[in-house]
Amino acid sequence: DGGITQSPKYLFRKEGQNVTLSCEQNLNHDAMYWYRQDPGQGLRLIYYSQIVNDFQKGDIAEGYSVSREKKESFPLTVTSAQKNPTAFYLCASREVMIPTVDGYTFGSGTRLTVV
Amino acid sequence: ELKVEQNPLFLSMQEGKNYTIYCNYSTTSDRLYWYRQDPGKSLESLFVLLSNGAVKQEGRLMASLDTKARLSTLHITAAVHDLSATYFCAVARAKLTFGTGTRLTIIP
């Protein structure tokens, strides 16, 4: 079955450490997105990519970095510059060239905690 | 900048009652989505609304869109406990912008 896989489900980061969250999709979608969700709040866009080897900053990109070397993969690195990284991170994808009513497909999320 | 506002933020309602969640947005959009999120889980897609006057229904939930008023509503009919969750609207232009969510609790 096609879908988006995020790993790990839970991740613990020490102060000053960089960590990378994985997002892989086998839906052949062009666009991929990273969102951050804090407790009791909505989702905020970190980065997005509409095509391989290209990506744009979202609303809260500071302290994060991404790459899009392959169509199916869009890893997110939380750097030491991100001072408050504890949150729930969701990855999503969407077919851009042939939009469908279904729209966005979301992964199951990674919960990152600073220890 | 596109802004999406939902109200209420919290909603406690008794089983069997009806209520409406409102989603206002600030600029024109391509489409509007409604999602459900259970605690600690990802988003479940409920509806996508494409055009003015669009209405979609699934079970006890009905969503509508008024693009002239920049308003979407999610109406809950005869609420049951299983509908307890957080509901988000999201508006799509170049990217998807989410509302703050409505935490719905259904009380027996």
Interface residues (C-beta under 8 A of the other chain):
Chain A: Y33 Y35 G40 Q41 G42 L43 R44 L45 Y48 G58 F88 L90 A92 V101 D102 G103 Y104 F106 G107 S108 G109 R111
Chain B: R31 Y33 G40 K41 S42 L43 S45 V48 L50 F88 A90 A92 K95 L96 T97 F98 G99 T100 G101 R103
